[in-house]
Amino acid sequence: MNETSDVSRYYVYILFSLKDKGLYIGFTTNLRSRLSTHARGEVKSTTNRRPLKLIHYEYFINEDDARAREVFLKSGFGRDNMKKALYRTLKEYSK
């Protein structure tokens, strides 16, 4: 089956802005395509935060699970948890 037409794939991803050192948390069904739109500056919320680096993604086969994870990661507790889990990565890119 063609990867781009398989709608049973859901991704939650985290981008790190090399410009402002901040995080962007997103959801998509096609990670490769979505990363390209970010890189081209076609995503309003990240266009002025480029360049961006993909630092984490999670794959789900259930959309509700993926959306719930995205909401959690965007919460204060979820964001703090992710920062702890990605401590070394964030430290490296924040130099």
N, C-alpha and C positions, 0 to 999 in steps of 0.2 A: 504494500500500500504506500502511496506517495505521502511523505512526511508532512507536506504542507496541507493535505486534505484530511489528515487524521485528526478529527475534532475531539478525540478522547485524550488528548495531551494538553495538560495545563501546567503552566510554569509561573512561579513566583520568583522574581529576580531582584537583585540589589546591585545598583550601580554606584560607583564612587566617583565623585566629581574631582578631577585633578585640579580644577580651577578654584573651587570654594571649599574643598575638603568635606563636603556634605554627602549624604546618602540619598538615593532615590529608590523607592520600593515600588515595584510594578507587577502586573499580572498580564499574561498573554497566552494565546494558544499556539503561537509560532515564535519561538524565542529568537531564532536567527533573523527573521524579518523585522521583528520589533527592535532588535539591537541596531539594525541598519537604519531604521527610521530615527532612532536617537542619534546615531553618528552623523546623519545628514542634517540634523537640526530641525527635523519635522515634528518633534514633540515639544509643544509649547512650554511645558514645565521644566524641560532640560536644555532647551536650545541655547540659553545663555550660560549654561553651566558646563559646557564642553571644554576640554575632552573628558570623556567618561570611560570608566573601566568596569567591566563586569567582574564583581568580586564574589558573587554567590548566586546560585539558583537552586530551586527545588522543583521536582517533577511530580505531578499528580495525575491520576487517572480519573479523579472525580472533581468536577468543577466546584462544587460546594466546599469541599475540603481545601482546595486551592484558594478560593476567595476568603475563607475563614482564616487561613494562614496569612494572607496578605493583610487583612484587617488587624490581626494580632501583631504582625511585625510593625505596622504603622502606629500601634498604640505605644504609649510611653514605656510600659513594662516590656513589650515585645522588642522595641527598638533597643532598650538597655540590654536585654538578653542577647540580641544579635551582636551588639557591639562587644560584649564580653566574649562571645564565641569567635568573633573575627578580630580579636584584639591584635594579634600579630600582623595580620593583613593590613588593618587600618593603620597600625604604627608604621609599617613599611611605606605605604602610599602617602602618608601624611608628612613625610620628610620634605 
